[in-house]
Amino acid sequence: MLAGVASVLRGAFLRRGYMALLTTFQDAQVTLRGPGSFSATPNRRLLTPTSSARFSTTTAPNFPRPLASSPSGVFPPSRYTPFLLASTTTKSASMSSPVNDISSAAAATPPPASTVEVRDTVALTPQEQELFDTLLAATRHAGVATVLRCAGGWVRDKLLGRDSHDIDIALDDRLGKDFAELVNDFLKAQGREARHAAVIQSNPDQSKHLETARMKIGEVWIDLVNLRSETYAADSRIPTMTFGTPEQDALRRDFTINALFYNITAGGVVEDLTGKGLQDLRDGLIRTPLPPLETFLDDPLRVLRAVRFGTRFGFRLHPDILEAAASEQVRVALATKISKERVGTELEGMFNGPAPTEAVRLLHRLGLFPTVFALPPPLDGRLGPSYGGPCCVSMGAAEQLQRDLGLELDKDERRFLLLAALLLPLRGLQAPAAKGKSQPATAALIRDSLKWRVKDIEMTAVLHDTAAELAAAHAVLKEGSGGAEGSGGGVQQDVRVMLGQAIRKLKQHWKLGIALAPVILMRAATPLGTDGGAASSDSDASECGGGADSDAEAAVAAASARVEMARELLAAVEAFGLSECWSWRPLMDGKKVMGLLGWSKPGPELGRVMAAVMDWQLGNPGGSAQQAEEMVKQRFGGPAGRT
């Protein structure tokens, strides 16, 4: 079996010494999706503006749902540049100036035109049709003239042909809680189940301006809100909310593609009251109805939503959004006006989306990385605002490696891997803790800046540790496979133990450590704040991809070397039969060990003996319990056993 391992790995090891391999990892570039800077180079996934278009009225069978736009619903072509790309660009992801490419991006020539496929009608599911019929019947039962509109993401997703369960009902003449009572009165009159509506109060200090009622009708949850208009006093940043017209409400929404209404009362008309939403949806463009600086200062979380929607749908951000998002005013407002919980929720949406590295890289390019991934003082001042550069590089390499290896990860595992990769350059930093103690800066960042789970903190720490251990195991395995004939048995036993220990720490998530091990060898992943840390733009450039052909070739070679290393580790785990070792039970328990050694009570040394038993078991897969007992007595049976 050991000869089989050598056969699998020997060819690659003999072709390249370990130091040469490490040099390749550290000095070559990494080709990443969306590297470096904004560019006019098109990505096939990205969509560009079409010529002016007017939307015709269309009638669907049984339930007419024509598209209706305002008189200004003709949107002339505009010139802007996608921020997502898939090719190497001529600029590096400079740490010293994360927003230095925004103006050039806005001025660049747009790529060739194409369009997003947008449906002419909204197709309702039977559940949605029943829900809307119930709401309309409730208004008739109460004798009120309330106009019901679906608003926001549900309309957008339906027009894109996507399923959506996020149904927001906008009301023109009453608060959500009042309409919920009206609906419940109707349901009771019909002998149907009525459920209490939960009311989420407005909180202007946290940019939560609307009171929302949430209720369940049948099996469908809906949110009920009133149409709004806002006025600001001269001496206050907190708006006074009043009932507004549909036009006023649409203009106060975050983006034109989210400002579309589906008028239930009117029989299913899609209303584009900004005059731009439908065309922007077709063009794949994220644009604000009002000037973006005004929109972002109204609710700074919207700048993160712009990044999330852009990377989720592959849409471009309008150049005015790029400029406003990079402003100091927005950065300050995002840091001071929005709760960390809301920031963490938006970021989790980016991590769960189709292009998490592109989203985080854009945050860096906009200068928002240190606001979102805020380090505790005094580390924030010590590192400056540009530590996001190497973090983006290591995260991108891990995401690419996951794809190249074909690792199928669930949502949580993917987040564990990408978060650990993102924070690799910060793993050596310590932050102040209570009672004069210190704590890992990564733990403080995850807990205090992102408000993510304790499990995220734990997995980040164990992945950082095991990635280094697996990289060391790979080096030892290479050394053994490249040595003289007959000298590899002991080395391979050592590697078995090293691999097994790492796998047992990660348990069923051990493949995440395999994916992170090659990344930890990258220069960008060197801990910041140390002499070798990637604290200059040169390290960022060398691994993000520059403009020279030789740099691009080196990037491809480095990425290939990382994939090969990970595959060699996977092959070794399988050949050694360690893929399930995280679930192995020790050949003897603590009580048995104490009996063998004549100990009357357990102590710290018992854990040391139990660890030795498992190490022996990992290194001797065919060993018996009796052999393990002999090992314990020989190593720990004398007076030195309890030292």
C-alpha positions in Angstrom: 0.0 0.0 0.0 2.9 2.4 0.9 4.5 1.6 -2.4 1.2 2.6 -4.1 1.4 6.0 -2.4 4.9 6.5 -3.7 3.8 5.5 -7.2 1.0 8.0 -7.2 3.2 10.9 -5.9 6.7 10.2 -7.0 6.5 11.6 -10.5 5.4 15.1 -9.4 7.9 15.2 -6.4 10.9 14.2 -8.5 10.1 16.8 -11.1 10.3 19.6 -8.7 12.1 20.2 -5.3 10.0 21.5 -2.5 11.9 24.8 -2.3 11.3 25.4 -6.0 7.7 24.6 -5.5 7.4 27.0 -2.6 9.1 29.7 -4.6 6.6 29.1 -7.4 3.8 29.6 -4.9 5.2 32.8 -3.4 6.6 34.6 -6.4 4.3 33.8 -9.3 1.1 35.7 -10.0 -2.4 34.4 -9.4 -5.0 34.8 -12.2 -8.3 35.6 -10.4 -11.7 36.5 -11.7 -12.0 40.2 -11.5 -8.4 41.0 -10.5 -6.8 44.3 -10.0 -8.8 47.1 -11.3 -11.9 48.1 -13.2 -11.5 47.4 -16.9 -13.3 47.7 -20.1 -12.5 44.1 -20.9 -15.8 42.3 -21.2 -16.8 39.2 -19.4 -19.3 37.0 -21.2 -21.4 36.9 -18.1 -21.7 40.7 -18.1 -24.3 42.6 -19.9 -24.2 45.9 -21.6 -26.8 48.5 -22.7 -28.9 48.1 -25.7 -30.4 50.8 -27.9 -33.4 52.8 -26.6 -36.4 50.5 -26.0 -40.0 51.1 -25.3 -42.1 48.4 -23.6 -45.3 47.4 -25.2 -48.5 46.3 -23.4 -49.0 42.6 -23.3 -51.9 40.6 -22.0 -51.5 37.2 -20.4 -54.3 34.5 -20.5 -56.9 34.7 -17.8 -55.2 37.3 -15.7 -53.9 40.3 -17.7 -50.6 41.7 -16.5 -49.4 44.4 -19.0 -46.2 46.2 -18.5 -46.7 49.9 -18.0 -44.0 52.5 -17.8 -44.1 56.2 -17.2 -43.9 58.7 -20.1 -40.2 58.8 -19.5 -39.8 55.1 -19.9 -37.4 55.4 -22.8 -33.9 54.9 -21.6 -31.1 56.2 -24.0 -27.9 54.2 -24.2 -25.3 55.3 -21.6 -21.6 54.7 -21.4 -20.2 52.8 -18.4 -17.9 50.0 -17.7 -18.4 46.7 -16.0 -16.6 46.2 -12.7 -16.5 42.4 -13.0 -14.1 40.7 -15.4 -12.5 37.4 -16.1 -9.2 38.4 -17.7 -5.9 39.8 -16.5 -5.8 43.6 -16.5 -3.0 46.1 -16.8 -3.3 47.4 -13.2 -2.5 45.7 -10.0 -4.8 45.7 -7.0 -2.8 48.4 -5.3 -2.9 48.4 -1.5 -1.8 51.9 -1.4 -4.7 53.3 -3.3 -7.8 51.0 -3.3 -10.0 53.4 -5.2 -7.6 54.8 -7.7 -9.3 53.2 -10.7 -12.9 54.3 -10.2 -12.7 57.5 -12.4 -10.9 55.7 -15.2 -13.5 52.9 -15.1 -16.4 55.3 -15.4 -14.7 56.9 -18.5 -13.8 53.8 -20.3 -15.5 52.6 -23.5 -18.4 50.2 -22.9 -18.1 46.6 -24.1 -20.3 45.3 -27.0 -24.0 45.5 -26.3 -26.1 42.5 -25.2 -29.3 42.2 -23.0 -30.7 40.4 -20.1 -33.7 38.3 -20.8 -36.7 39.9 -19.1 -40.2 38.5 -19.3 -43.0 40.5 -20.7 -45.5 39.2 -18.1 -45.4 38.0 -14.5 -46.4 34.4 -14.1 -48.0 33.7 -10.7 -47.8 30.4 -8.9 -51.1 29.0 -7.6 -50.0 30.0 -4.1 -49.4 33.5 -5.2 -52.6 33.7 -7.1 -54.5 32.5 -4.0 -52.7 35.0 -1.8 -53.5 37.9 -4.0 -57.1 36.9 -4.3 -57.4 36.7 -0.5 -55.9 40.2 -0.1 -58.3 41.6 -2.7 -61.3 39.9 -1.1 -60.2 41.3 2.3 -60.3 44.9 0.9 -63.8 44.3 -0.5 -65.0 42.8 2.7 -63.8 45.8 4.7 -65.2 48.2 2.1 -61.9 50.1 1.7 -60.2 51.4 -1.4 -56.7 50.4 -0.5 -54.5 49.8 -3.6 -52.3 46.8 -3.2 -48.9 46.6 -4.9 -46.1 44.0 -4.7 -42.8 45.9 -4.5 -39.1 45.4 -4.7 -37.2 42.2 -5.3 -40.2 39.9 -5.9 -41.2 41.9 -9.0 -37.6 42.0 -10.2 -37.1 38.3 -9.8 -40.4 37.4 -11.4 -39.5 39.4 -14.5 -36.2 37.6 -14.6 -38.0 34.3 -14.5 -36.8 33.4 -11.0 -38.7 32.1 -8.1 -39.2 34.5 -5.1 -40.7 34.1 -1.7 -39.9 37.6 -0.5 -43.3 39.2 -1.0 -43.6 42.9 0.1 -47.1 44.4 -0.2 -47.1 48.2 -0.4 -50.2 50.0 0.8 -51.3 53.5 -0.4 -53.5 54.6 2.5 -52.8 52.8 5.7 -50.1 51.2 7.9 -49.2 47.6 7.6 -50.4 46.7 11.0 -53.8 48.2 10.3 -54.2 46.3 7.0 -53.1 43.1 8.8 -56.0 43.5 11.2 -58.3 44.0 8.3 -57.1 40.8 6.7 -57.5 38.8 9.9 -61.0 40.1 10.3 -61.8 38.7 6.8 -60.1 35.4 7.5 -62.1 34.9 10.7 -65.3 35.8 8.9 -64.5 33.0 6.4 -63.8 30.5 9.1 -60.1 30.5 8.1 -57.1 30.6 10.4 -56.0 34.1 11.3 -52.5 34.7 12.7 -51.2 37.6 14.7 -49.0 40.0 12.7 -45.6 40.9 14.1 -44.8 44.6 13.9 -41.2 45.6 13.3 -40.8 49.2 14.5 -39.0 51.9 12.5 -35.6 52.9 13.8 -34.3 56.0 11.9 -31.1 56.0 13.8 -30.2 52.7 12.1 -31.8 53.8 8.7 -34.8 51.7 9.3 -37.5 54.2 8.4 -40.5 52.1 7.8 -42.7 50.3 10.3 -43.4 46.8 8.9 -46.0 44.2 9.7 -45.2 40.6 9.0 -47.9 38.0 8.8 -48.5 34.5 7.4 -51.5 33.8 5.2 -52.0 30.1 4.5 -48.4 29.0 3.9 -47.1 32.3 2.6 -45.3 35.0 4.6 -45.7 38.6 3.6 -44.5 42.0 4.7 -47.0 44.9 4.8 -45.7 48.4 4.5 -47.1 51.8 3.5 -46.0 53.9 0.5 -43.8 56.6 1.9 -42.5 60.1 1.3 -39.9 61.8 3.4 -39.1 65.3 4.4 -36.0 66.5 6.3 -35.8 69.3 8.8 -32.9 71.7 8.3 -31.3 70.7 11.6 -31.9 66.9 11.4 -30.7 64.0 9.4 -33.6 61.9 10.5 -36.5 62.1 8.0 -40.2 62.7 8.9 -42.1 59.9 7.2 -45.5 60.6 5.6 -47.7 58.6 3.3 -46.6 59.1 -0.2 -47.6 58.5 -3.8 -46.3 55.5 -5.6 -44.0 57.8 -7.6 -42.5 59.2 -4.4 -42.1 55.8 -2.9 -40.4 54.5 -6.0 -37.9 57.3 -6.0 -37.0 56.6 -2.4 -36.0 53.0 -3.1 -32.5 51.8 -3.4 -32.2 50.9 -7.1 -34.4 51.3 -10.1 -34.6 47.5 -10.7 -36.0 47.3 -7.2 -38.4 50.2 -7.6 -40.8 48.3 -9.9 -44.4 47.7 -8.7 -46.8 44.9 -9.5 -50.2 46.4 -9.1 -52.5 43.7 -7.7 -55.5 45.9 -7.6 -55.2 46.9 -11.2 -55.1 43.3 -12.4 -51.4 42.7 -12.5 -49.9 45.8 -14.2 -46.1 46.2 -13.8 -45.4 49.8 -13.0 -42.1 51.4 -13.8 -42.5 54.8 -12.1 -38.9 55.8 -12.2 -39.0 55.4 -16.0 -35.7 53.5 -15.9 -36.3 50.3 -14.0 -37.4 48.0 -16.8 -34.6 49.2 -19.2 -32.0 48.9 -16.4 -33.1 45.4 -15.8 -32.8 44.6 -19.5 -29.4 46.3 -19.6 -28.0 44.6 -16.4 -27.4 47.9 -14.7 -27.5 48.9 -11.0 -28.6 52.5 -10.8 -30.2 54.6 -8.1 -33.5 56.4 -8.8 -32.1 59.6 -7.1 -28.5 60.8 -7.0 -26.5 57.9 -5.4 -24.9 60.0 -2.8 -28.3 61.1 -1.5 -29.5 57.5 -1.7 -26.5 56.1 0.2 -26.6 58.7 2.9 -30.3 58.1 3.4 -29.4 54.4 4.1 -25.6 53.6 3.9 -26.3 49.9 3.8 -27.4 50.4 0.2 -23.8 50.6 -0.9 -23.3 47.0 0.3 -26.6 46.0 -1.4 -25.3 47.5 -4.7 -22.2 45.3 -4.4 -24.3 42.3 -3.5 -26.8 42.7 -6.3 -24.1 43.5 -8.9 -22.2 40.3 -8.2 -25.3 38.2 -7.7 -26.8 39.0 -11.1 -23.6 39.9 -12.9 -24.9 43.5 -13.4 -22.7 46.6 -13.7 -22.7 49.4 -11.2 -23.4 52.8 -12.8 -20.3 55.0 -12.6 -22.1 57.5 -10.4 -22.6 54.7 -7.9 -18.9 53.9 -8.0 -18.0 57.5 -7.3 -20.5 57.9 -4.5 -19.7 54.6 -2.9 -16.0 55.5 -2.6 -16.7 58.9 -0.9 -15.5 59.6 2.6 -19.1 60.6 3.5 -20.5 57.2 2.7 -17.6 55.4 4.5 -18.2 57.4 7.7 -22.0 56.9 7.4 -21.7 53.1 6.9 -19.4 52.9 9.9 -21.5 55.0 12.3 -25.1 54.8 11.2 -25.6 51.1 10.4 -25.5 48.3 12.9 -22.9 45.6 12.6 -25.6 43.0 12.5 -27.0 44.5 9.3 -23.6 44.8 7.7 -22.9 41.1 8.6 -26.2 40.0 7.0 -25.4 41.8 3.7 -21.9 40.3 3.7 -23.2 36.8 4.3 -25.4 37.4 1.3 -22.3 38.1 -0.7 -20.5 35.0 0.6 -23.5 32.9 -0.3 -23.8 34.4 -3.8 -22.2 33.3 -7.0 -19.1 35.6 -6.9 -18.0 36.2 -3.3 -14.4 37.1 -4.1 -15.6 39.6 -6.7 -17.8 41.2 -4.1 -15.1 41.5 -1.5 -12.6 42.7 -4.1 -15.0 45.4 -5.1 -15.4 46.5 -1.4 -11.6 46.8 -1.4 -11.5 48.8 -4.6 -14.1 51.2 -3.2 -12.2 51.7 0.0 -14.9 50.0 2.1 -12.9 46.9 3.1 -11.6 48.4 6.4 -15.1 49.6 7.2 -16.7 46.2 6.7 -13.8 44.1 8.0 -12.9 46.6 10.8 -10.0 45.7 13.0 -10.1 46.7 16.7 -7.8 49.5 17.8 -4.9 50.0 17.8 -4.5 47.5 14.9 -6.7 49.6 12.6 -4.2 52.4 12.8 -1.1 50.1 12.7 -2.0 48.4 9.4 -3.7 51.4 7.7 -6.6 51.2 5.3 -5.1 48.9 2.7 -4.8 45.5 4.3 -7.7 44.3 2.1 -5.4 43.7 -0.8 -3.6 40.5 0.3 -6.8 39.3 2.0 -8.6 39.5 -1.4 -5.8 37.6 -3.1 -5.8 34.7 -0.7 -9.6 34.5 -0.7 -9.6 34.5 -4.5 -7.0 31.7 -4.7 -9.1 29.6 -2.3 -12.3 30.1 -4.3 -10.5 29.2 -7.5 -8.9 26.2 -6.0 -12.3 24.9 -4.7 -13.6 25.1 -8.3 -10.6 23.5 -9.8 -10.7 20.6 -7.4 -14.5 20.2 -7.9 -15.1 20.3 -4.2 -18.8 20.2 -3.5 -19.4 22.3 -0.4 -22.6 23.3 1.3 -23.3 26.9 2.2 -21.7 26.8 5.6 -18.5 25.0 4.4 -18.0 27.4 1.6 -18.3 30.3 4.0 -15.8 28.6 6.4 -13.3 28.2 3.6 -13.6 31.6 2.1 -13.6 33.4 5.5 -10.5 31.6 6.7 -8.7 32.3 3.4 -9.7 36.0 3.5 -8.3 36.3 7.0 -5.1 34.4 6.5 -2.9 37.6 6.3 -4.4 38.7 9.6 -3.8 35.4 11.5 -0.7 36.6 13.4 -2.3 39.7 14.9 -3.4 39.9 18.5 -6.0 42.4 19.8 -6.6 43.6 23.3 -9.2 41.7 25.4 -10.8 42.0 28.8 -8.7 42.1 32.0 -5.5 43.0 30.1 -5.5 39.8 28.1 -5.1 39.4 24.3 -7.1 37.6 21.7 -6.7 36.7 18.0 -7.6 39.7 15.9 -9.4 37.4 13.5 -11.8 36.3 16.4 -12.4 39.9 17.4 -13.2 40.9 13.8 -15.6 38.1 13.2 -17.4 38.6 16.5 -17.5 42.4 16.7 -17.3 43.7 13.1 -19.3 41.0 11.3 -21.5 39.7 14.2 -21.1 36.2 12.7 -21.3 32.9 14.6 -19.0 31.4 17.2 -18.7 28.5 14.8 -17.1 30.9 12.2 -14.6 32.0 14.8 -13.7 28.4 15.7 -13.5 27.1 12.1 -11.3 30.0 11.1 -8.8 29.3 13.9 -8.7 25.5 13.2 -8.4 26.0 9.5 -5.5 28.3 9.9 -3.7 25.8 12.1 -4.5 22.7 10.0 -3.6 24.4 6.7 -0.1 25.0 8.0 0.1 21.4 9.3 -1.1 19.9 6.0 1.4 22.1 4.1 4.1 20.7 6.3 2.9 17.1 5.8 3.0 17.7 2.1 6.6 18.8 2.3 7.6 15.7 4.4 5.7 13.4 2.0 7.6 14.9 -0.9 10.9 14.5 0.8 10.1 10.8 1.5 8.9 10.1 -2.0 12.0 11.7 -3.5 14.5 9.9 -1.2 16.5 6.8 -1.6 14.9 3.4 -2.1 13.9 1.8 1.2 14.1 5.1 3.2 10.5 6.1 2.9 8.7 3.8 5.4 9.3 5.9 8.5 8.6 9.1 6.6 5.4 7.8 5.3 4.4 6.8 8.8 5.1 10.3 10.0 3.0 11.7 7.2 0.1 9.4 8.1 0.2 10.8 11.6 0.5 14.4 10.4 -2.4 14.0 8.0 -4.5 12.1 10.5 -4.1 14.7 13.2 -5.2 17.5 10.9 -8.2 15.5 9.6 -9.3 14.7 13.2 -9.2 18.4 14.1 -11.4 19.3 11.1 -13.5 16.2 11.3 -15.9 16.0 8.3 -14.7 19.3 7.0 -11.1 18.1 6.5 -11.2 18.8 2.7 -11.4 22.5 3.5 -7.9 22.2 5.1 -6.7 20.5 1.9 -8.0 23.5 -0.1 -6.4 26.0 2.2 -3.0 24.4 2.5 -1.6 25.6 -0.8 -3.0 29.1 -0.2 -1.2 29.5 3.1 2.1 29.2 1.2 1.4 32.2 -0.9 3.2 35.4 -0.2 -0.1 37.3 0.1 -1.0 35.0 2.9 2.1 35.9 5.0 0.9 37.3 8.3 0.7 41.1 8.2 2.5 43.0 10.9 5.6 40.8 10.5 8.8 41.5 8.7 7.7 39.1 5.9 4.2 40.4 5.7 2.6 41.4 2.4 2.6 45.1 3.4 3.3 46.6 0.0 1.6 46.9 -3.3 4.3 44.8 -4.9 3.1 41.6 -3.2 -0.4 42.4 -4.1 0.5 43.0 -7.7 2.6 39.9 -8.0 -0.2 37.6 -7.1 -3.2 39.4 -8.6 -1.8 39.4 -12.1 -0.1 42.2 -13.9 -0.1 43.2 -17.5 3.0 41.4 -18.8 2.7 38.1 -20.7 5.4 36.5 -18.5 3.4 37.5 -15.4 0.3 36.0 -16.8 2.2 32.8 -17.5 3.6 32.7 -14.0 0.1 33.2 -12.6 -1.2 30.2 -14.5 1.8 28.1 -13.4 1.3 29.1 -9.7 -2.4 28.3 -9.8 -1.6 24.9 -11.4 1.0 24.2 -8.7 -1.6 24.8 -6.0 -4.1 22.5 -7.6 -1.4 19.8 -8.0 -0.4 20.1 -4.3 -4.0 19.8 -3.2 -4.6 16.8 -5.4 -1.4 15.1 -4.1 -2.7 15.6 -0.5 -6.1 14.2 -1.4 -4.4 11.2 -3.1 -2.3 10.6 0.0 -5.3 10.7 2.3 -7.1 8.2 0.2 -4.1 5.9 -0.3 -3.5 5.9 3.5 -7.1 5.2 4.2 -7.5 8.3 6.4 -10.6 9.9 4.9 -12.8 8.7 7.8 -10.2 8.7 10.5 -11.9 11.7 12.1 -14.6 9.2 13.3 -12.2 6.5 14.6 -12.5 5.5 18.2 -9.3 5.0 20.2 -8.2 1.3 20.7 -8.5 1.9 24.4 -10.4 4.3 26.7 -9.1 6.4 29.6 -10.2 3.9 32.2 -8.1 1.2 30.4 -5.1 3.4 30.2 -5.3 4.2 34.0 -5.5 0.5 34.8 -2.5 -0.3 32.6 -0.4 2.4 34.3 -1.7 1.9 37.8 -3.1 5.4 38.1 -5.8 6.0 40.6 -7.2 9.3 39.2 -7.0 11.1 35.9 -5.0 14.2 35.3 -3.5 16.3 32.4 -1.1 13.5 31.6 -4.0 11.2 30.7 -4.8 13.4 27.8 -1.2 13.2 26.6 -1.3 9.4 26.7 -4.7 9.2 24.9 -3.2 11.5 22.1 -0.2 9.2 21.9 -2.6 6.2 21.5 -4.4 7.8 18.6 -1.1 8.9 17.0 0.1 5.3 17.2 -3.2 4.1 15.8 -2.9 6.5 12.8 0.7 5.4 12.1 -0.1 1.7 12.5 -3.4 1.0 10.7 -3.2 -2.7 11.1 -2.1 -2.5 14.8 -4.1 -4.4 17.5 -5.3 -3.2 20.8 -2.8 -5.5 22.5 0.1 -3.8 20.6 -1.2 -0.4 21.5 -1.3 -1.5 25.2 2.4 -2.6 25.0 3.3 0.8 23.5 1.6 2.6 26.4 3.3 0.5 29.0 6.7 1.0 27.4 6.4 4.8 26.9 4.5 5.7 30.0 4.8 2.9 32.5 7.9 4.1 34.3 8.2 7.0 36.8 8.7 9.4 33.9 5.2 8.5 32.7 3.5 11.1 34.9 5.9 14.0 34.2 
